[in-house]
Amino acid sequence: MSKEGLSGLKTIKVPGPDHPISIEHNPNRVVVTVAGRVVADTKDALILREAGYAAVQYVPRQDVDMRLLARTDHATYCPYKGDCSYFSIPLGGIVRRTPCGPMKPLPAVMLVKDHLAFYPNRVDAIEERRGD
């Protein structure tokens, strides 16, 4: 998914009306599970909404059980968010690949630096617990 210009430099795009990106604090406790194990548990999740995509929970790395994740060689570049490397979650006999937050985030998404992105279709559950 690398987006490079003719000169070989990476294209950088700024979110706007044609491709909006917003980031806000999730007021709920967020618990991510895979194969019955808690992979992440935080009261400091950020919700990133990008254009027409589903909202994504970004969890601070310190609230993720990194012992349950394995770094992969897979990496992507998004002209709006920056470079992203990936982890797998090898639990329950299924290896699920989930991206980490941008390793070198672009200015528009600097708030998700040091966070990991969790997508609903790549984990068993993402619970938002109100009042916890």
C-alpha positions, -999 to +999 in steps of 0.1 A: +000+000+000+030+022-003+022+056-019+053+071-035+056+100-059+076+100-091+108+112-072+106+082-049+097+103-019+066+094+000+035+115-007+021+134+022-016+144+022-034+167+047-068+156+059-096+179+047-132+179+035-125+152+009-107+129+033-115+139+070-096+124+099-106+131+136-092+118+168-109+120+201-106+105+236-129+076+243-146+083+276-152+045+281-129+018+294-118-002+263-111-040+267-097-060+237-099-098+238-086-126+216-093-163+224-105-154+258-074-135+267-073-097+275-049-082+250-055-046+259-073-028+288-074+010+290-092+041+301-071+062+277-081+049+242-084+073+213-110+069+186-097+076+151-123+083+124-110+085+089-131+093+058-156+065+051-138+038+072-151+023+104-138+040+136-106+024+151-096+022+187-060+033+194-047+020+227-016+033+245+012+007+242+016+006+280-020-007+283-014-036+258-001-070+269+029-069+245+038-105+256+008-117+235+019-099+203+046-108+178+061-082+155+058-091+118+078-079+087+047-064+072+047-026+069+025+000+051+025+037+044-006+059+044-001+094+030-024+108+057-011+088+087+025+078+079+045+046+083+029+017+102+044-016+112+023-046+123+020-072+150+003-106+150-017-120+179-010-157+178-038-169+202-064-196+200-048-214+171-054-184+147-027-158+139-044-124+135-025-095+121-033-062+136-015-030+128+004-010+153-001+028+154+020+048+130+057+044+140+065+077+123+031+095+124+025+125+102+014+157+119-023+152+114-023+121+136+005+128+161-019+121+189-018+083+181+019+081+185+028+053+209-006+037+205-017+004+188-047+003+165-072-025+171-097-033+144-130-051+152-125-076+124-091-086+136-099-094+173-126-114+190-141-084+209-136-047+216-158-038+246-165-003+256-174-003+293-192+028+305-186+038+340-157+014+347 
